[in-house]
Amino acid sequence: MLRNVLCIWAAIVAGFGAAVVLALGTAAISAAVYKSQVPIGESVASKVQDNLPAVRAAGIIGFAVGAGTIIWLFVTTKPPKKDPDETGPEGRSEV
């Protein structure tokens, strides 16, 4: 139960982290490209705002990749199940 809660929490955190990085990176790169194409002093805000669908898509892809990676890591690394007959480590033999 605790492992599942940790997995969900980690997936959300990693998903939002990757989404922020990809969305901000996409917006920054598009702003830099537009800024290099206009004269000094002219605003590029309207052109960057036109890229909102691309920034949203990058954020969604980032969330899916980040959360998916964490979920995949939790699924593929299941803890070993203990044998119910085992009570603990074997005792040492005294010679």
N, C-alpha and C positions, 0 to 999 in steps of 0.2 A: 504494500500500500504506500509506504513512504517512498519507495523507489519510483513508483508511478507519479507521485506528486512532484518529486524532484525532477523527473523527466519532463513533465508538463511545464514546470517553472523554467527550467533551463532552455527548453525549446522556445518559449515565449521570449525570453531575454535574448537568446541568440538570433531569433527571427527578427525582432525589432532592431537589434544592433546591425545586422546585415542589411536590413531595409533602409535604415538611416544612412549607412555608408554608401550604398548604391544610389539611393535617391539624391543625396546631396552631391555625390560625385557626378551624376548625370547633369544636375542643374549647374554645377560649377563648370563643367566642361562645355556645356552649351553656352553659358554666359561668356566664357573665354573666347569661344569661336565667334560668337556674334560681336563681341567687343573688338576683335581683331579686324572685323569687316566694316566697321563704322568709323567716322571721324571722331577725333577727341572731343569730348564734351557732349556727345549725343547719347541719350539714354537707350539702353538695350532691354529695359524691364519688360516692355510689351512683347518683344520677341522671345524672351526667356519664358514669360508666362504662357506663350503659345505652346511651349513644350511640356505643359502640365501632363498630358496623357503619357508621354514617354517617361517622365519622372515617376508618375504613379505606377506604371508598368515595371520600372526598375525597382521600386519599393516592394511591390508584390512579389516579384521574382526573388528579391533579397530575402524577404520573410520566408518564402517557401524553401529556399536553399538553406538558410540558417536553421530553421526549425526542423526541416527534413534531415539535415545532417545530425543534429542532436538526437532525434528520435531513432535514426539508423544506428547511432553509436550505442544507445541504450538497448535496442532490440538485439544487436549482434553480440553484446557482452553481458549475457545473463549470468547471474551468480550461480556457482555450482550448488546443486541440491545436496543436502546432507542426508546420509543414510540414517533412518530412524533407529537402527540398532547400535549405531556408534554413540557412545556416551562421552567420549573425550579422547585425548591422546593416550597412547599406550604407555603403561607405566614402565619405569626402568627396572631392569633386573639387577638385583644386588648380588655380587659375587663374593 
